[in-house]
Amino acid sequence: MLRPPVSIHSALTLAIAFLVVSCSGLNLPDLLPTPALTATGTPTATAALPVPEATRALAGPTVLRLWVPPQFDPTAGTPAGDLLQARLDEYAAQRPDVRVEVRVKAPDGPGGVLDALSSANAAAPLALPDLVLLSRGQLETAALKGLLFPVDGLTTWLEADDWFPYAQQLARVQNSTFGLPFAGDALVLLYRAAEVETPPRDWDAALEAARPLAFPAADLEALFTLAQYQSTGARIQDDEGRPLLEEAPLAEVLTFYLDGGAAGLLPVWLTQLTTDEEAWQAYVDARASMVITWTSRYLVTLPGDTSAELIFTPDGNAFTLADGWVWALSNPQSDRHSLSVDLAEFLTEGEFLAGWTVESGYLPPRGDALSGWSNASLRAFAQRIVESAVVLPPNDVLAAVGPALQEAVLNVLRQQSEPDTAAREAAERLGAP
């Protein structure tokens, strides 16, 4: 028996439906907004709609999309990049139904990673990556804007006992965990052993050394000064979580700065340095015998004329501030989260991170990775750093505390204010009683 003819209208409808489902191998977009965080840090009740099973079957291989900053580009041709690309290839080889694509995103500015996440979330959710590698500050901003999804309940990976405390802090925003830590960085003291026989561990030793120290005194975040202040045990937040500077401990830090200026440790030209790069250049140009910078600057090159030590503190107790990068979930399609977390776990496995962190110059987030470092002296040095590192303050706290510290430091180094006066004005600027 002949089948009844199919109308032109029906044929066109079927053809269009087939093209919509199969084109580009993309899943259907989620039509619901991404969840923001409540005041307690838990996601709101709004959730993404799962993509129907039939749609997934027609879509072909699953494409996992990753966004990374330029320094983590797997195609950069660096030893670290080659290792990361090999790891991604290994993952894809183990899962023939999965393809991994990587895009490099600028860390900030128009078209930067946060701008791109916001734009795609509003207008083109299909363009969102499954995993995005974010710094601590970026992770906090994106999470509070509802651009990320917690990994709580999706993985027990962070329950392993070898994760360093600073790395666990990296991944948490308020009361939720928003990713898996990948790499760390921390403030350290670099010095020329030919000029500084014994690196200072405390303030007295630093003043006695009397060798010029470079750090960006005019940096609005004032991270070195913040580390000095926090190493005294002083608070940066009150009981309600509001930014705070305690006057007496800050006055002690500023008095040390005044004494450092008189001793030649902290020359007045430091007030012209606004960035880490400028401070490093002052060290390279031999204007300073010591410099405060990031561990990655040292570990990636290991300059022959330079040694490294923890930053000095008032009493010599180990303390430093740390930053780092976390693999976070950003795709609103909830059915893709499990696979995305699986890839993030694969990229944060200890044996892989051992080799990758050595080549990249970053600090490992977990003990299994650090134990794989073959250089015993570097391994011991990194161990001291990760055990004493505290993650940078929340963005809103840093935005308030940093400029207040910067102004106080500049006024003291320029001898425009006494330490007690500068400390009082900084505390009052934050509304201290």
N, C-alpha and C positions, 0 to 999 in steps of 0.2 A: 504494500500500500504506500502511495506517495505521501510524504509529510506535507502538511499545509505550509504554504509559503510564509517566510518571515518578512514582516513589513520592514520597509526602509527605516522607519522610526525605531523599531526594536533593535535592528542591527546596529544602528548608530549608538544607541544607548549601551548595548553590550560592549562595543568597541571602546567607548569612552571610559566605561567602568574598568575595563581591563587595563587601559593605559594609566589611569589614575593610581591603581593599586601597584602596578609593576614598575612604573617610571622611576628611575634613579635608585631603585632598591631601598627607598626610604619608608619608614613606618609612618602611619598616620599621625598627625599632630595631636597633642593633647589640647583640649579646648578650655581647660580650667586653669586659673592662675596658680603660680607656685606659692607654697605656704610661707608666710613670714613667721618670725619668732614671737611668742608672747612675752610678757614681762618676765616670766620665769625661765625663758630660754627654750621652751618646748614648742614644736611646730604647731600651727593652728590646724583646725580640723580639715581644712581644704586639702584634697589629695588628687593626684593625677589619675586619669582614667587609663586602665590597661588597654593595650592594643589587642584586638580580637585575634584568636589563634589562627583563623583562616587567613587573615591579613599577613601574619608573620610567615605562614607557609608559602605564600605567593611572593614575598618580598625578596627571597634569595638569601645569600650569606649575610649574617649580622655584621654590620660595620660599627666598630667601636671607635669613636672619635675622641682624640686627646688634644688639649690645648696646653702648650708649655711656653715658658718665657725663653728668650733667646739663648741664655746660658745653658739651657737644658736641651737644646736642639739635637736630636739624635743623628741628623744628617750634616752636622757642622764639620765633620772630618777630624774631630778631636778624639783622643783615646777614650774619654768618658762618653762622648757621643756615640762612638762605635760600640761600646759596651751596652749602652741603652738600646740602640737599634738591634743589636744581636738578641737582647732579652725580649724585645717586642716580637722579633721574628720567631724566636723559640716558642713564645706563647701562641702565635698564630699557627705554627706548625703542629702544635699539640691539639689544636681545635680547628679542623679544616672548615668548619662552618662559620668561622669568625675571621674578619679582616680588620686590621688596626690601621687607622689613619691619624697622622699627627700634623697639627698646624701650630706654627710659632706665632705667639701674640706678644706685642709690646707690653711691658709691665704697667704703663700708665699713659695718660694723655688720651686725646681723641683716637678712637679705634683700639685703645689698649684693652687689656683683658676684662676689666670691670665694666668699661663702657660697652664692650662687645657683648658681655653677658646680659647687661640690662637691655640693650637694644634687641637682641635676639629673643629674649624672654618675652618682650612686649609684642614684637611683630613677626618673628620667624622662629618659633620654638623648635622646628625641625633642624635649625642650624646650630642648636646648642650642642656642646660636646658632652660626652658621657662622663669623662673625667677631665678635670682641669687642675693644673698644678699651681697653687697659690701660696704666696708668702703669708706669714701670720696675720699681718695687718689686712691684706686683701681678703683672707678667709673670713675674718671678723666682719668686714664691711659687707661682703657678699651674703654671709649667713643672715645678718640682721636685716638685709633688704629682701630676704626670701628667695635668693637666687640659688641656694644650695639645699641639699637634702641631708638630714642626719644619717649616719651609718649605724646608729644604735638599733639593735635588733637584726641587723643584716650581717654582722660579723662578730666573732669573738677574738679576732686577730690581736687586738690591743690588750687582751687579758693575759698574754704571755708575760712572764716576769722579767724579761730582759730589756723591756723598753725603758729608756732613761726618763726620769721625771720631766725634764725640760721638753722632751718630744711629746709626751702625753699632754702637757700643757699646750703645746702648739695646736693640737687638733681639737681642743675644746673651746666652745663659745657659750658662755653662760652655763647652762646645765646640759648641753648636748654635745656629742662628738660628731664632727663634720668631715672626717676624713682619716687617712692613714699617713703618718709622717714619713717623709722621704729623705730629707737632708736638713742639716743644721749648720748654723754659723754663730760665732760668738766674738765678743770684743776681747782682744789680747794685747799684750805689750811686746813689740818687736824692738830689738836693739842691736847695735854693732858691738860685738864682744871686744873688738880692738879698742873701743872707746869707753865702754861700760864693763868693767871687770866683773862686777856682781850686780845682776839686775835687782832693782829695789822691790821688796815685798810689802813694805809699809811706808807710811808718810815720812817717818824720820829718815829712813834709808834713802828715799827719793830726794829729800832735801839735802842730805849729805852727799849724794852723788853729784848733784848740781850740774847735770848735763841737760841740755835743752830737750824738752819733750814736745812732740807735735801732736796736736789733736784739734779737731774743728771747734774752737771755742765759740764761734758765731753760728753754729748749727742750731736751727730752731728746735730740734729734738733734744739737744744737749745730752746725748746718751752717756758720754763718759762721766759728766758731772752727775747725771742721774744714778749711774752705777756707784759712784763714790758716796752719794747721799744714801742710797738704799743699803749699801754695805754697812752703814752705821746701825741698821735696824730700824731706821725711821720709816714712817708710813707715807704712802702716796695717795691713799684713799681713806675717807672717814668711814664710820660704821654704816653709813647709808650708800657707800660706793662713790661718793663725790670726790673729785680731785682735792688733794691736800698736800701742803708742804709744812713740815714742822720747823719752827723758827730756830730753835737751839741747835739741832743737828746740822741744819743748812749753814748756820753761822760758823760751825766748826769746819765744814768743807771750804767755805769761802776764806776763812782765816788761813787754811793751808794753801789756798791759791795765792793769797797775798804774800805769804812767806815764800812760796815757790817763785813768785815774780822777783822778789828781792835776791833769792839765791841763784837765779839764772836758770831754774828748772822750767819756769813758765814765762817765756819772754812775751812782751806786749804784742809782738807781731802775730801771736796766736789769734788775736781778736779779728784778724782779717781772713781767717780760714773758715769757710762755711760748709765744706763737704769733706768726706773721707778721702776723696781723690786728691784734694788740695793738701791735706795733711800728709798723705803719702808722698806727694811730690816734694814737699818741704824736706822730708826725710831723704828721698833720693838725691836731692840737691845738696845734701850735707848741711842743711841749716839746723838739723836736729840729730841727736844721737839716738833718740828713742822715739817711737810713734805708737799711738793707740789706733788700732785698725781691726779688721775682721780676720778670723783664722783662715778663711778661704784665700785671702791675699797671700798668706805665708805658705799654706800647705800645697797650693797649686804650683808654686815655683821653687820653694825651698831655696831662696837666694843664699849664695855661699858666704856672704859677709854678714849675714843677719841671723840672730837666734831669737827664740820666742819664749815668753814666760806669761803667766797669768798677770792680769792687771794688778797693780798694788792697791791696797786698801788701808784704811786708818790703822788697823791693828795687825794686818798681814793675813787675816782669815780669807780663805778663797771665796771669791764672789765675782760673777760676771753676768752680763746681759746677753741673751741669745735670741736669734731670729731663726727662721727655717721655712721649709716648704712642705705642703701637704697635698696629697691627691684627694680631691673632693668631688662629690656627685653633683652634677648640675643639670642632667637631663630630666625633664618632668615625667617621662614615661616610666612609671614605676616597674613595669615588667622587665626593664633593662638594668635595674639597679643591682640585682644579684650578680649578673655577669660582669658589670662594671667593678663591683667590689672584688670579684674574683681576680680580675686583672690587677687591681690596686694591691691586693695581697701578693700576687706574683712579683710585682715590682718592688715590694718592700721586704722580700725574703732576705734573711740575714746573709747567706753566702753570696748572693748577688751584690748586695749593698757593700759587702766588705771590699770587693774589687772596684766597684764603681766609685765609692767615696774616696778611695786612695787616688784614683785618676782624676776625679773632679775637684778635689781639695775641700770637700765639705765634711762636716762632722757626721758620723753615723747616728741614727736615732735610736739604735738598739745595741745591746751588748754583743749579740752574736756577730754583728757586722764588725764591731771594733776588734773583737778577738781575732778576726781574720787578717788584721793588718800585720804584715811581716816585719816592719820596722819597729823594734821594741821601744826605742826612745820616743818616737812619734806616738806610738800607741799609749805609752804611759802619760805623755803630755795631754793627749786628747782625753784620756780617762779623767784627769784632774779637771779639765774644762767641763766636760759633760756632767760631772758630779756636782759642780758648783754653779752651774748655769741656771738662771731664772729667765723666763720668757719676758719679752718686752711688755710693758703695761698695755691695757686696753687702749684703743685708738683715742677715745674721748679724753681719757686721763692724760695720755701723752701729749695730745693737742693743747691741753691746758697747762700742764706742768712744764713741758719743754720750753716754751717761750719765756715763762717766768724765770726759769733757771738760767736761760741764755742771757737775759737782761742783767741778772744779778752778777753773773760771771764777767761779762763785759765791763760792767761798772767797776768791779773790784780790780780786774787786771789792768784797766786804764787808770786806776787810782782815782776814780770819780766818786766812789762811795766806800765807806768802811764796811767790813764784813757784816757786822751786826745790823747796820742800817739796810744794806742790800738784802739780807735775809728777812728782815721784818717786812720790807716792801714786797718781796716775792710772796711771802705768806699771806699778806693782806690782799694781794692781787687775786688770790684764789679764794678770798672770803673767809680766811681763818679768823677765829675769834680773838 
